[in-house]
Amino acid sequence: MADLTTSYMGLQLRNPIIVSSSDLTKSISSITRCYEAGAGAVVLKSIFEEQFLEEGGVGREGYTIHPEARDYLQSGALLDYAPQKIYQVIEGAKKETSIPIIASINCQSPKLWPRFARQFQDAGADGLELNIYFLPLDLDSPGSEYEEFHLQIMSEVKRAVSIPVSVKLISQLTSISYLVSKLANAGCDGAVLFNWFLEPDINIENLKTRDIIGKGNFRQSLKWAALLAGRVGCDIASSGGVRTADDVIKLILAGASAVQACSLFYQQGLEALKELLKGLEEWMDSHRYLKIGDFRGELSYKRQELSFKGVGEAGAYFRAQYLKTYSKIE
Ligand SMILES: Cc1cc2nc3c(=O)[nH]c(=O)nc-3n(C[C@H](O)[C@H](O)[C@H](O)COP(=O)(O)O)c2cc1C
């Protein structure tokens, strides 16, 4: 029988499937359910930096408020999921389960986060995921300025803790390769590719804006896992659009060390996690792979570049035009 154990950011996981940051990982009981369904690890629901500001009595000047934090504020629930509560969730989850518990914060500045990062570590978190979100609205700020914030935040946090730290990125960055490489050089242990948010729409009858639930972009995650795995000094975790065991297998072939999912579990319940594991195991058995490391990164750009002339099978990750695909159709 295939061995599904794997390593992500130096953490030992019983399998590569992580329940990603969401309300499915917000309480001890929900984390225990993820554990019982077979999750390799969980990333806790993010705490928003605005919650620290509130708790620490720090003003909010100069902050672009995160849309979800704004919702919390408007509902008066900003402190419902405050740092103190999360310390208890971490301690409880560590008692009830034996999988890595990764804490998550949505950050916009390195001001307060390092202090709380240390406290998460002391409460027993096995790792930290920094969910960094900027809306580049300012007409005078170049992309490099936003990317520099990522490095500053990560470096400050790294200085404060000894547990592994990952950064969860959005896909709309000018140079993903450059940023991930620089983060890794600054000590980042993992890049989570990618975060996903609600998408805007306009109701043309009542002339109001509204949020719609989009879906994570699986192809983007696949492409960037393949392009970066083995070329940067940190692990890659894929996040976005995972629906089937085939998706998990593809992401690992591309080079992901771990695969995060959550919408699937909202739609189909945690039973779907068991199906992912079953499908992964059956595929490994039928392809005679004994362990994850036997095929991880097999179709990454790095591996293909080494084994073939040119980019080999990795060509699909580069192709930005349709010439070849549609050349036979006139
Ligand atoms: C209801 C819900 C809440 C989420 N909350 C967070 C969060 O607090 N922090 C975060 O980093 N990502 C959050 N996410 C994003 C997910 O962790 C994940 O990156 C994204 O949904 C893409 O993966 P998926 O296609 O498997 O859902 C949330 C997603 C959903 C659906």
The ligand as an SDF file (V2000), in Angstrom:
LIG
                    3D

 31 33  0  0  0  0  0  0  0  0999 V2000
  -15.6300   30.6780    3.4360 C   0  0  0  0  0  0  0  0  0  0  0  0
  -14.1660   30.8830    3.1690 C   0  0  0  0  0  0  0  0  0  0  0  0
  -13.3800   31.5260    4.1150 C   0  0  0  0  0  0  0  0  0  0  0  0
  -12.0160   31.7290    3.8640 C   0  0  0  0  0  0  0  0  0  0  0  0
  -11.2580   32.3580    4.8070 N   0  0  0  0  0  0  0  0  0  0  0  0
   -9.9150   32.5020    4.5830 C   0  0  0  0  0  0  0  0  0  0  0  0
   -9.0760   33.0800    5.5640 C   0  0  0  0  0  0  0  0  0  0  0  0
   -9.5110   33.4830    6.6350 O   0  0  0  0  0  0  0  0  0  0  0  0
   -7.7600   33.1760    5.2870 N   0  0  0  0  0  0  0  0  0  0  0  0
   -7.1960   32.7440    4.1030 C   0  0  0  0  0  0  0  0  0  0  0  0
   -5.9750   32.8320    3.9310 O   0  0  0  0  0  0  0  0  0  0  0  0
   -7.9750   32.1750    3.1580 N   0  0  0  0  0  0  0  0  0  0  0  0
   -9.2940   32.0550    3.3630 C   0  0  0  0  0  0  0  0  0  0  0  0
  -10.0690   31.4710    2.4000 N   0  0  0  0  0  0  0  0  0  0  0  0
   -9.4430   31.0500    1.1390 C   0  0  0  0  0  0  0  0  0  0  0  0
   -9.1280   29.5580    1.1640 C   0  0  0  0  0  0  0  0  0  0  0  0
   -8.2390   29.2190    2.2060 O   0  0  0  0  0  0  0  0  0  0  0  0
   -8.5340   29.0810   -0.1760 C   0  0  0  0  0  0  0  0  0  0  0  0
   -7.2560   29.6580   -0.3670 O   0  0  0  0  0  0  0  0  0  0  0  0
   -9.4120   29.4540   -1.3570 C   0  0  0  0  0  0  0  0  0  0  0  0
  -10.7700   29.2190   -1.0540 O   0  0  0  0  0  0  0  0  0  0  0  0
   -9.0490   28.6590   -2.6190 C   0  0  0  0  0  0  0  0  0  0  0  0
   -9.1290   27.2750   -2.4110 O   0  0  0  0  0  0  0  0  0  0  0  0
  -10.4310   26.4040   -2.7750 P   0  0  0  0  0  0  0  0  0  0  0  0
  -10.6610   26.5390   -4.2430 O   0  0  0  0  0  0  0  0  0  0  0  0
  -10.0850   25.0090   -2.3530 O   0  0  0  0  0  0  0  0  0  0  0  0
  -11.5670   26.9430   -1.9760 O   0  0  0  0  0  0  0  0  0  0  0  0
  -11.4350   31.2730    2.6340 C   0  0  0  0  0  0  0  0  0  0  0  0
  -12.2510   30.6270    1.6990 C   0  0  0  0  0  0  0  0  0  0  0  0
  -13.6030   30.4270    1.9440 C   0  0  0  0  0  0  0  0  0  0  0  0
  -14.4280   29.7220    0.8940 C   0  0  0  0  0  0  0  0  0  0  0  0
  1  2  1  0
  2  3  1  0
  2 30  2  0
  3  4  2  0
  4  5  1  0
  4 28  1  0
  5  6  2  0
  6  7  1  0
  6 13  1  0
  7  8  2  0
  7  9  1  0
  9 10  1  0
 10 11  2  0
 10 12  1  0
 12 13  2  0
 13 14  1  0
 14 15  1  0
 14 28  1  0
 15 16  1  0
 16 17  1  0
 16 18  1  0
 18 19  1  0
 18 20  1  0
 20 21  1  0
 20 22  1  0
 22 23  1  0
 23 24  1  0
 24 25  2  0
 24 26  1  0
 24 27  1  0
 28 29  2  0
 29 30  1  0
 30 31  1  0
M  END
$$$$
